[in-house]
Amino acid sequence: MQTSRFQLSLTTGLAVALGAALTWGLGASDAIGYPAGPAISYGSNPTFSFGGGAGDGFSLTALTAPAGQVAMVTDVVLTASGSSGSSGCTSTMTLLAGGVTIGSFRITSNTSSYSSSFGLDGVSHAFNSGMPVAPGDSLEVGVSGSCSIQYTLSGYYAEA
């Protein structure tokens, strides 16, 4: 089968036209990304972390989210031990934001605070999406139960 000059000219012309269209941006555009959720703040310190010890009846206002920013709690680490001479304990740590429970963690331990055992009982969790504290709202931490708890909470500030 032979190719005619007409077919060859037509194919060459179409290839040149397609190349020109792609070169001058008719077939392509700049990629633009939009975040699916809150973006991390560009503030001077966009992360936070705090911790300490707590027992039954403990209550703390851990942070207040600044205006225009959401505080996202992303990591929670808890360890527990019972009191001296006890054979075990159970406690609950509750996180409230704007008066609404955003997290509740139950922790138990079979060791006393004076145990030489290295087997700590604990909770360690990293949340993919985080637990939000709305701008102007406070994060309240409360503990009830018979354990002595050591805790660390961390996260980041995001633009609201």
C-alpha positions in Angstrom: 0.0 0.0 0.0 1.4 3.4 -1.0 1.0 6.6 1.0 -0.2 9.5 -1.1 1.3 13.0 -0.9 -2.0 14.2 0.4 -2.1 11.8 3.3 1.6 12.6 4.2 0.9 16.4 4.1 -2.3 16.1 6.2 -0.5 14.0 8.8 2.4 16.4 9.0 0.1 19.4 9.3 -1.9 17.8 12.1 1.3 17.0 14.0 2.6 20.6 13.7 -0.8 22.0 14.8 -0.9 19.7 17.9 2.7 20.6 18.8 1.9 24.3 18.5 -1.2 24.0 20.7 0.7 22.2 23.4 3.7 24.7 23.2 1.5 27.7 23.6 -0.4 26.3 26.5 -3.7 25.5 24.9 -3.5 21.9 26.2 -1.8 22.4 29.6 -2.1 24.7 32.6 -0.3 25.3 35.8 -1.0 22.8 38.6 -2.6 24.5 41.6 -3.0 22.6 44.9 -5.6 23.4 47.5 -5.5 21.9 51.0 -8.4 19.5 51.8 -8.4 20.7 55.4 -6.8 23.4 57.6 -3.3 24.4 56.5 -0.5 24.6 59.1 -0.1 28.1 60.3 2.9 30.1 59.2 3.3 31.6 62.7 6.5 31.8 64.5 5.8 28.5 66.4 3.1 26.5 64.7 3.4 23.5 67.1 2.6 22.9 70.7 3.4 20.2 73.3 2.7 20.0 77.0 2.7 17.3 79.6 2.8 16.6 83.3 1.4 14.4 86.0 -2.2 14.0 87.1 -4.4 12.2 89.6 -8.0 11.9 90.6 -9.8 15.3 90.3 -7.1 16.9 88.2 -8.3 19.7 85.9 -6.2 21.9 83.7 -6.8 24.5 81.0 -4.0 23.4 78.7 -4.3 26.0 76.0 -6.6 28.5 74.3 -6.6 28.5 70.5 -5.6 32.0 69.2 -8.0 34.0 67.1 -7.9 32.9 63.5 -6.2 29.6 64.3 -7.5 26.1 65.2 -5.4 24.0 67.6 -5.2 20.5 66.3 -4.3 17.9 69.0 -2.6 15.1 67.0 -0.6 13.0 69.6 -1.6 11.6 73.0 0.7 9.6 75.2 -0.4 8.4 78.7 1.2 6.1 81.2 -0.3 5.0 84.5 0.7 3.4 87.8 -1.3 2.6 90.9 -0.6 4.0 94.4 1.9 2.5 96.8 0.8 -1.0 97.9 -2.1 -1.2 95.4 -2.5 -4.0 93.0 -3.9 -2.0 90.2 -5.9 1.1 89.1 -8.2 2.5 86.5 -8.5 6.1 85.4 -10.0 8.2 82.6 -8.5 11.3 81.0 -11.0 13.5 79.2 -10.3 16.3 76.7 -12.9 19.0 76.3 -12.9 21.8 73.7 -15.5 24.5 74.0 -17.3 22.3 76.6 -17.6 19.4 74.2 -15.7 16.1 74.7 -13.2 15.6 71.8 -11.3 12.8 73.4 -11.6 10.3 76.3 -9.0 7.7 77.2 -9.4 4.9 79.8 -6.1 3.6 81.2 -5.4 0.8 83.6 -2.3 -0.4 85.4 -1.3 -3.5 87.3 1.8 -1.8 88.8 2.3 0.4 91.8 4.2 3.7 91.7 7.1 2.0 93.6 7.3 -1.1 91.3 10.7 -1.9 89.9 8.9 -3.4 86.9 9.6 -1.7 83.6 6.3 -2.8 82.1 4.5 0.5 82.0 0.8 0.5 81.1 -0.1 3.2 78.7 -1.8 4.7 75.7 0.1 6.1 72.7 -1.9 7.4 69.8 -1.3 9.6 66.7 -4.5 10.9 65.1 -4.3 11.3 61.3 -6.8 14.1 61.3 -6.4 15.5 64.8 -8.8 16.7 67.4 -9.7 20.4 66.7 -10.0 23.2 69.3 -11.8 26.1 67.6 -10.4 29.6 67.6 -11.0 31.2 71.0 -11.9 27.9 72.7 -9.9 26.3 75.5 -8.6 22.8 75.7 -9.6 21.4 79.1 -7.9 18.3 80.5 -9.6 16.3 83.3 -8.7 13.1 85.1 -10.8 10.8 87.3 -9.9 7.5 88.8 -7.3 5.8 91.0 -4.2 5.9 88.8 -1.3 8.3 88.8 -1.0 9.4 85.2 1.9 11.0 83.3 0.7 12.6 80.0 2.0 14.3 77.0 -0.2 16.0 74.3 1.1 17.7 71.2 -0.2 19.1 67.9 -0.1 22.2 65.7 -1.9 25.4 65.0 -3.7 25.6 61.7 -5.2 28.6 59.9 -9.0 28.8 60.5 
